Amino acid sequence: MTHVVRSNMAGTLLEILVQPGETVSEGQDVAMIESMKMHLAIQADRSGKVASVHAKPGDFLNDGDAILELEV
């Protein structure tokens, strides 16, 4: 089963903090975005293993856009 971690606001993706194959815990920071000149962390809302990354630094993300997918 997979779960998609999504952006919770519009902004520019600055950095992906995890890589495919890496295990993450619920609440762990997985990405950083810039929105309204603030740097904000996006956190995993479930624990799992990173299956794939759907966005890259520099991408503009809208609220709800997929960032990465977890195997849960």
C-alpha positions as CSV (number, residue, x, y, z in Angstrom):
1,M,0.0,0.0,0.0
2,T,1.3,3.5,-0.8
3,H,0.5,6.9,0.6
4,V,1.3,10.3,-1.1
5,V,2.8,13.1,0.9
6,R,1.4,16.4,-0.4
7,S,2.2,20.1,-0.1
8,N,-0.1,21.8,2.4
9,M,0.3,25.2,0.8
10,A,1.4,26.9,-2.4
11,G,5.1,27.6,-2.7
12,T,8.5,26.8,-4.3
13,L,10.1,23.5,-3.3
14,L,13.5,24.3,-1.9
15,E,14.8,20.9,-0.9
16,I,13.8,17.2,-0.6
17,L,15.2,16.0,2.7
18,V,14.8,12.2,2.1
19,Q,15.8,9.8,-0.7
20,P,14.0,6.8,-2.2
21,G,14.6,3.7,0.0
22,E,14.9,5.8,3.2
23,T,12.5,5.0,6.1
24,V,10.7,8.0,7.5
25,S,8.7,8.4,10.7
26,E,5.3,10.2,11.1
27,G,6.0,13.9,11.7
28,Q,9.5,13.8,10.2
29,D,10.5,16.7,7.9
30,V,10.7,15.4,4.4
31,A,10.8,18.6,2.3
32,M,11.3,22.4,2.6
33,I,9.2,24.9,0.7
34,E,9.3,28.7,0.5
35,S,6.0,30.5,0.7
36,M,5.6,34.2,1.2
37,K,9.3,34.5,1.9
38,M,9.1,32.0,4.7
39,H,10.8,28.6,4.7
40,L,8.4,25.9,5.9
41,A,8.9,22.2,6.5
42,I,6.6,19.6,5.0
43,Q,6.3,16.6,7.3
44,A,5.4,13.0,6.7
45,D,1.8,12.3,7.9
46,R,2.6,8.6,8.1
47,S,5.6,6.4,8.7
48,G,6.9,4.4,5.8
49,K,9.7,3.9,3.2
50,V,10.1,6.5,0.5
51,A,9.1,4.8,-2.8
52,S,9.4,7.7,-5.2
53,V,9.8,11.4,-5.3
54,H,7.4,13.4,-7.6
55,A,8.8,16.9,-7.3
56,K,12.2,18.5,-7.6
57,P,13.8,21.6,-6.1
58,G,12.7,24.7,-8.0
59,D,9.2,23.3,-8.8
60,F,6.3,25.5,-7.8
61,L,3.8,23.5,-5.8
62,N,0.1,24.2,-5.3
63,D,-1.8,23.2,-2.2
64,G,-2.3,19.4,-2.5
65,D,0.4,18.7,-5.1
66,A,2.3,15.4,-4.6
67,I,5.8,15.6,-3.3
68,L,6.7,12.0,-2.6
69,E,5.2,8.6,-2.2
70,L,5.6,6.3,0.8
71,E,5.2,2.5,1.0
72,V,3.2,2.0,4.2
